[in-house]
């Protein structure tokens, strides 16, 4: 599942892959 962490909290990665 791909969820954008930018919406939740800014991170170095635009999106994080959560298995």
PDB file of N, CA, C and O in Angstrom:
ATOM      1  N   UNK A   1       0.847  -1.202   0.000  1.00  0.00           N
ATOM      2  CA  UNK A   1       0.000   0.000   0.000  1.00  0.00           C
ATOM      3  C   UNK A   1       0.879   1.248   0.000  1.00  0.00           C
ATOM      4  O   UNK A   1       1.810   1.375   0.796  1.00  0.00           O
ATOM      5  N   UNK A   2       0.562   2.157  -0.905  1.00  0.00           N
ATOM      6  CA  UNK A   2       1.351   3.392  -1.006  1.00  0.00           C
ATOM      7  C   UNK A   2       0.562   4.553  -0.414  1.00  0.00           C
ATOM      8  O   UNK A   2      -0.512   4.901  -0.905  1.00  0.00           O
ATOM      9  N   UNK A   3       1.100   5.144   0.636  1.00  0.00           N
ATOM     10  CA  UNK A   3       0.405   6.286   1.249  1.00  0.00           C
ATOM     11  C   UNK A   3       1.374   7.454   1.363  1.00  0.00           C
ATOM     12  O   UNK A   3       2.531   7.283   1.750  1.00  0.00           O
ATOM     13  N   UNK A   4       0.888   8.640   1.022  1.00  0.00           N
ATOM     14  CA  UNK A   4       1.734   9.821   1.047  1.00  0.00           C
ATOM     15  C   UNK A   4       1.875  10.349   2.469  1.00  0.00           C
ATOM     16  O   UNK A   4       0.895  10.727   3.112  1.00  0.00           O
ATOM     17  N   UNK A   5       3.112  10.365   2.942  1.00  0.00           N
ATOM     18  CA  UNK A   5       3.347  10.871   4.300  1.00  0.00           C
ATOM     19  C   UNK A   5       3.351  12.400   4.308  1.00  0.00           C
ATOM     20  O   UNK A   5       3.239  13.031   5.359  1.00  0.00           O
ATOM     21  N   UNK A   6       3.483  12.977   3.116  1.00  0.00           N
ATOM     22  CA  UNK A   6       3.513  14.441   3.024  1.00  0.00           C
ATOM     23  C   UNK A   6       2.214  15.026   3.573  1.00  0.00           C
ATOM     24  O   UNK A   6       2.208  16.111   4.154  1.00  0.00           O
ATOM     25  N   UNK A   7       1.123  14.301   3.384  1.00  0.00           N
ATOM     26  CA  UNK A   7      -0.169  14.799   3.872  1.00  0.00           C
ATOM     27  C   UNK A   7      -0.216  14.730   5.395  1.00  0.00           C
ATOM     28  O   UNK A   7      -0.809  15.578   6.062  1.00  0.00           O
ATOM     29  N   UNK A   8       0.423  13.702   5.914  1.00  0.00           N
ATOM     30  CA  UNK A   8       0.405  13.536   7.368  1.00  0.00           C
ATOM     31  C   UNK A   8       1.526  14.349   7.998  1.00  0.00           C
ATOM     32  O   UNK A   8       1.279  15.232   8.819  1.00  0.00           O
ATOM     33  N   UNK A   9       2.751  14.049   7.610  1.00  0.00           N
ATOM     34  CA  UNK A   9       3.892  14.807   8.123  1.00  0.00           C
ATOM     35  C   UNK A   9       5.015  14.796   7.098  1.00  0.00           C
ATOM     36  O   UNK A   9       5.290  13.752   6.507  1.00  0.00           O
ATOM     37  N   UNK A  10       5.662  15.912   6.874  1.00  0.00           N
ATOM     38  CA  UNK A  10       6.729  16.021   5.881  1.00  0.00           C
ATOM     39  C   UNK A  10       7.909  15.125   6.204  1.00  0.00           C
ATOM     40  O   UNK A  10       8.361  15.066   7.348  1.00  0.00           O
ATOM     41  N   UNK A  11       8.395  14.442   5.213  1.00  0.00           N
ATOM     42  CA  UNK A  11       9.560  13.569   5.401  1.00  0.00           C
ATOM     43  C   UNK A  11      10.469  13.684   4.191  1.00  0.00           C
ATOM     44  O   UNK A  11      10.079  14.239   3.164  1.00  0.00           O
ATOM     45  N   UNK A  12      11.674  13.163   4.312  1.00  0.00           N
ATOM     46  CA  UNK A  12      12.620  13.239   3.205  1.00  0.00           C
ATOM     47  C   UNK A  12      12.059  12.516   1.979  1.00  0.00           C
ATOM     48  O   UNK A  12      12.316  12.912   0.842  1.00  0.00           O
ATOM     49  N   UNK A  13      11.300  11.464   2.221  1.00  0.00           N
ATOM     50  CA  UNK A  13      10.696  10.725   1.106  1.00  0.00           C
ATOM     51  C   UNK A  13       9.298  11.253   0.830  1.00  0.00           C
ATOM     52  O   UNK A  13       8.526  11.504   1.755  1.00  0.00           O
ATOM     53  N   UNK A  14       8.975  11.419  -0.453  1.00  0.00           N
ATOM     54  CA  UNK A  14       7.648  11.922  -0.822  1.00  0.00           C
ATOM     55  C   UNK A  14       6.580  10.917  -0.414  1.00  0.00           C
ATOM     56  O   UNK A  14       5.509  11.287   0.066  1.00  0.00           O
ATOM     57  N   UNK A  15       6.891   9.640  -0.614  1.00  0.00           N
ATOM     58  CA  UNK A  15       5.917   8.626  -0.230  1.00  0.00           C
ATOM     59  C   UNK A  15       6.637   7.444   0.412  1.00  0.00           C
ATOM     60  O   UNK A  15       7.817   7.208   0.154  1.00  0.00           O
ATOM     61  N   UNK A  16       5.928   6.720   1.236  1.00  0.00           N
ATOM     62  CA  UNK A  16       6.526   5.583   1.918  1.00  0.00           C
ATOM     63  C   UNK A  16       5.751   4.317   1.574  1.00  0.00           C
ATOM     64  O   UNK A  16       4.520   4.307   1.564  1.00  0.00           O
ATOM     65  N   UNK A  17       6.490   3.256   1.295  1.00  0.00           N
ATOM     66  CA  UNK A  17       5.839   1.995   0.953  1.00  0.00           C
ATOM     67  C   UNK A  17       5.612   1.173   2.201  1.00  0.00           C
ATOM     68  O   UNK A  17       6.551   0.758   2.881  1.00  0.00           O
ATOM     69  N   UNK A  18       4.355   0.951   2.483  1.00  0.00           N
ATOM     70  CA  UNK A  18       4.026   0.175   3.668  1.00  0.00           C
ATOM     71  C   UNK A  18       3.514  -1.196   3.250  1.00  0.00           C
ATOM     72  O   UNK A  18       2.555  -1.300   2.485  1.00  0.00           O
ATOM     73  N   UNK A  19       4.149  -2.240   3.748  1.00  0.00           N
ATOM     74  CA  UNK A  19       3.733  -3.592   3.364  1.00  0.00           C
ATOM     75  C   UNK A  19       2.689  -4.095   4.329  1.00  0.00           C
ATOM     76  O   UNK A  19       2.204  -5.217   4.185  1.00  0.00           O
TER      77      UNK A  19
END
